[in-house]
Amino acid sequence: MKHRIAFIGFGTIAADVADGLRAQSDDYTMSALCRRPDAALPDDVQRLDDFVDLLSWHPDLVVEVAGQPAVLEYAESCLKTGIAFLVTSVGALADDTQRQLLYDAAHAGKARLIIPAGAVASLDYLGAVRHTDGLRVTYESRKPVSAWESELAELGHDIATLSGPVVLYEGDAATAARKYPQNLNVAATLALAGAGMQNTQVRVVADPGVRQNQHTIHAESPLGTLTTTLVNQPSRTNPKTSGLVAQSVLVAVLRQFSRVQVG
């Protein structure tokens, strides 16, 4: 029996995940719910017109790749219905009330709410120390100025003449994820894995001296210290995110149906 994967949205991430599933095996059949009726889909991805259509298709897993509004619109209903739901726009879970609604829905529907690592690593370590007294977690996002062109323009900066780094934000993870919904989903993911939204401190830097997306995570607790730095190539179509994200989502989908898991 083939595993049925329904995407909400079908942009670069979904297309890359679909390519990865095809390369793995023929055990998957795919569909996509797209807001734009003219959105092009591959021949082997069935178009879904609305949420009723999605439910009628009976997916085993729904993969959200359409932004935070899509999480708010579809996740709770899918989970309550018993359908596993994978979230890429993790910033939607920065709000305590909304997050609890989805946790409760997953419990009620006996379904899994899946949050992939996305562009970062070390979630296993943060999970291991999350209940340790005195845990402190900081995260710095440093990206090329092309990822922040509109935000820098609002501050009066011209990216063509910017000579040094600009700190766009310093504060807690919840505010960062809400303030920059396209750039800071990673902050929410790290917070959920570790010290929580208010206790994860975030620094956001636009740097004309870098060409890749850099993520630095630092955690201190009585159990030890962790420092992880990742340097990711930006997505070929969206400099606000890393090309690694699609591969992380692909692995999360494969793990959902695997009998063997490592880590």
Wavefront OBJ file of the C-alpha trace (Angstrom):
o trace
v 0.000 0.000 0.000
v 1.370 3.395 -0.975
v 1.781 6.193 1.571
v -0.408 9.188 0.704
v 1.296 12.578 1.096
v -0.741 15.783 0.702
v 1.111 19.078 0.414
v -0.482 22.379 1.364
v 1.221 24.680 -1.093
v 3.555 23.534 -3.845
v 6.559 25.810 -4.214
v 10.265 25.045 -4.249
v 10.314 23.127 -0.952
v 7.407 20.874 -1.901
v 8.844 20.269 -5.369
v 12.218 19.269 -3.902
v 10.554 16.973 -1.351
v 8.484 15.360 -4.098
v 11.646 14.793 -6.146
v 13.266 13.178 -3.110
v 10.319 10.863 -2.522
v 10.348 9.744 -6.154
v 14.078 9.027 -5.888
v 13.608 6.943 -2.730
v 10.950 4.534 -3.972
v 7.557 4.241 -5.622
v 5.871 3.794 -2.229
v 4.425 7.317 -2.213
v 1.500 8.948 -3.942
v 1.154 12.723 -3.734
v -1.399 15.503 -3.939
v -1.352 19.263 -3.330
v -3.832 21.861 -2.130
v -2.857 25.195 -3.694
v -4.518 28.576 -3.236
v -3.711 29.556 -6.809
v -5.779 27.519 -9.282
v -3.195 28.220 -11.981
v -0.296 26.801 -9.960
v 1.572 24.230 -12.046
v 1.810 20.728 -10.587
v 3.780 17.699 -11.793
v 1.758 15.037 -13.563
v 2.012 12.644 -10.612
v 0.753 15.201 -8.028
v -3.036 15.326 -7.860
v -4.606 18.761 -7.476
v -6.913 19.252 -4.473
v -9.423 22.084 -4.658
v -10.251 22.644 -0.981
v -10.113 21.133 2.494
v -13.092 18.857 1.841
v -11.264 17.545 -1.207
v -8.171 16.953 0.947
v -10.123 14.934 3.512
v -11.775 12.896 0.756
v -8.323 12.018 -0.592
v -7.505 10.344 2.792
v -3.869 11.408 3.229
v -1.597 9.613 5.686
v 0.402 12.812 6.184
v -0.212 16.483 5.392
v 2.896 18.603 4.774
v 2.445 22.372 5.182
v 4.729 24.434 2.938
v 2.532 27.498 2.434
v 3.264 29.871 5.338
v 1.954 30.515 8.824
v -1.666 31.284 7.753
v -1.913 27.763 6.321
v -0.924 26.289 9.688
v -3.647 28.293 11.415
v -6.212 27.316 8.793
v -5.597 23.591 8.416
v -3.471 22.052 11.183
v -6.062 21.810 13.959
v -8.720 20.245 11.734
v -6.294 17.712 10.251
v -5.001 16.656 13.643
v -8.476 16.327 15.141
v -9.406 14.127 12.189
v -6.460 11.864 12.963
v -4.168 12.980 10.137
v -0.491 13.564 10.927
v 0.517 17.146 10.136
v 4.045 18.399 9.387
v 4.698 22.102 9.967
v 7.438 24.001 8.142
v 6.160 27.477 9.140
v 6.996 26.832 12.783
v 6.628 30.497 13.725
v 2.877 29.856 13.779
v 3.501 27.950 17.026
v 5.150 30.924 18.733
v 1.785 31.943 20.192
v 1.137 29.954 23.384
v -2.621 29.687 22.828
v -2.358 28.563 19.215
v 0.349 26.058 20.072
v -1.760 24.519 22.834
v -4.726 24.232 20.464
v -2.636 22.122 18.113
v -1.196 20.019 20.932
v -4.728 19.358 22.189
v -5.929 18.560 18.667
v -3.091 16.052 18.181
v -4.005 14.401 21.474
v -7.714 14.292 20.622
v -7.125 12.863 17.152
v -4.266 10.566 18.219
v -2.233 12.109 15.419
v 1.355 13.369 15.263
v 2.258 17.040 14.973
v 5.682 16.952 13.301
v 8.210 19.789 13.487
v 11.304 19.110 11.358
v 14.716 20.569 12.165
v 14.623 22.712 9.031
v 17.768 24.788 8.583
v 19.399 23.958 11.928
v 20.848 21.092 13.960
v 21.352 20.077 17.624
v 17.645 19.628 18.422
v 18.468 16.252 19.976
v 20.884 17.922 22.405
v 18.440 20.689 23.290
v 15.760 18.086 23.943
v 18.084 16.192 26.279
v 18.848 19.269 28.413
v 15.492 21.075 28.160
v 14.401 20.192 31.706
v 17.754 21.087 33.259
v 17.666 23.976 35.740
v 19.681 26.942 34.549
v 19.541 26.115 30.836
v 20.377 29.139 28.681
v 20.037 29.103 24.899
v 21.024 31.805 22.422
v 20.660 31.759 18.662
v 22.167 34.096 16.076
v 20.869 34.273 12.507
v 23.332 35.956 10.127
v 22.245 36.178 6.494
v 23.268 38.068 3.354
v 21.605 41.436 2.878
v 19.585 40.010 -0.044
v 17.517 38.107 2.528
v 16.615 41.379 4.253
v 16.296 43.828 1.365
v 12.834 45.166 2.265
v 13.539 45.259 6.010
v 16.792 47.179 5.480
v 15.072 49.610 3.112
v 12.480 50.365 5.785
v 15.361 51.315 8.093
v 16.861 53.597 5.449
v 19.688 51.307 4.330
v 20.672 50.736 0.706
v 21.991 47.191 0.338
v 24.179 48.286 -2.575
v 26.181 50.632 -0.346
v 25.867 48.942 3.064
v 29.387 48.628 4.469
v 28.877 46.656 7.670
v 26.532 44.299 9.545
v 23.175 45.608 10.797
v 21.510 44.076 13.853
v 17.807 43.895 13.011
v 16.567 42.294 16.206
v 17.612 41.136 19.657
v 15.109 39.537 21.996
v 13.070 36.397 22.681
v 12.259 33.691 20.144
v 8.485 34.203 20.168
v 8.756 37.833 19.123
v 11.398 37.018 16.515
v 9.218 34.336 14.898
v 6.181 36.616 14.775
v 8.156 39.656 13.577
v 9.892 37.813 10.730
v 7.584 34.943 9.664
v 9.617 34.141 6.533
v 13.063 34.256 8.122
v 12.852 33.159 11.739
v 10.942 29.879 11.846
v 14.246 28.425 13.040
v 14.046 30.475 16.238
v 10.680 28.915 17.076
v 11.964 25.409 16.309
v 14.948 25.823 18.626
v 12.746 27.231 21.376
v 10.251 24.371 21.152
v 13.072 21.828 21.294
v 14.826 23.427 24.233
v 14.365 26.270 26.699
v 11.020 27.641 25.487
v 9.991 30.778 23.634
v 10.741 33.357 26.302
v 14.016 31.776 27.444
v 15.579 31.440 23.993
v 17.374 34.643 23.074
v 17.679 35.558 19.403
v 19.958 37.935 17.504
v 19.241 38.699 13.844
v 22.008 40.183 11.685
v 22.018 41.299 8.048
v 25.649 41.105 6.946
v 26.992 42.310 3.562
v 30.137 40.273 4.247
v 28.484 36.841 4.064
v 27.077 34.907 1.120
v 25.490 31.994 2.982
v 22.907 31.729 5.753
v 24.743 31.290 9.054
v 23.124 29.864 12.193
v 24.928 29.794 15.544
v 23.365 28.019 18.525
v 24.835 28.209 22.015
v 23.441 26.299 25.003
v 24.732 26.243 28.566
v 23.449 24.110 31.429
v 24.853 22.203 34.426
v 25.239 19.237 32.055
v 27.648 21.044 29.756
v 28.004 23.480 26.892
v 27.108 23.259 23.220
v 28.054 25.589 20.386
v 26.945 24.725 16.862
v 27.471 26.811 13.740
v 25.888 25.930 10.419
v 26.652 27.636 7.125
v 23.866 26.875 4.653
v 23.495 27.808 1.028
v 20.358 29.941 0.501
v 17.495 28.422 -1.438
v 17.957 28.952 -5.161
v 14.617 30.791 -5.353
v 14.235 32.342 -1.892
v 17.251 33.852 -0.079
v 15.225 34.125 3.133
v 15.465 30.364 3.642
v 18.139 27.683 3.270
v 18.270 24.991 0.627
v 18.723 22.504 3.476
v 15.097 22.974 4.572
v 13.635 20.796 1.834
v 16.038 17.971 2.664
v 15.086 18.212 6.342
v 11.395 17.975 5.434
v 12.113 15.001 3.184
v 13.872 13.158 6.019
v 10.984 13.916 8.380
v 8.498 12.476 5.867
v 10.596 9.334 5.397
v 10.949 8.890 9.160
v 7.190 9.056 9.595
v 6.892 5.780 7.692
v 10.191 4.128 8.607
v 10.539 1.142 10.932
v 14.056 2.246 11.879
v 14.992 5.640 13.300
v 18.367 6.966 14.389
v 18.592 9.959 16.719
l 1 2 3 4 5 6 7 8 9 10 11 12 13 14 15 16 17 18 19 20 21 22 23 24 25 26 27 28 29 30 31 32 33 34 35 36 37 38 39 40 41 42 43 44 45 46 47 48 49 50 51 52 53 54 55 56 57 58 59 60 61 62 63 64 65 66 67 68 69 70 71 72 73 74 75 76 77 78 79 80 81 82 83 84 85 86 87 88 89 90 91 92 93 94 95 96 97 98 99 100 101 102 103 104 105 106 107 108 109 110 111 112 113 114 115 116 117 118 119 120 121 122 123 124 125 126 127 128 129 130 131 132 133 134 135 136 137 138 139 140 141 142 143 144 145 146 147 148 149 150 151 152 153 154 155 156 157 158 159 160 161 162 163 164 165 166 167 168 169 170 171 172 173 174 175 176 177 178 179 180 181 182 183 184 185 186 187 188 189 190 191 192 193 194 195 196 197 198 199 200 201 202 203 204 205 206 207 208 209 210 211 212 213 214 215 216 217 218 219 220 221 222 223 224 225 226 227 228 229 230 231 232 233 234 235 236 237 238 239 240 241 242 243 244 245 246 247 248 249 250 251 252 253 254 255 256 257 258 259 260 261 262 263
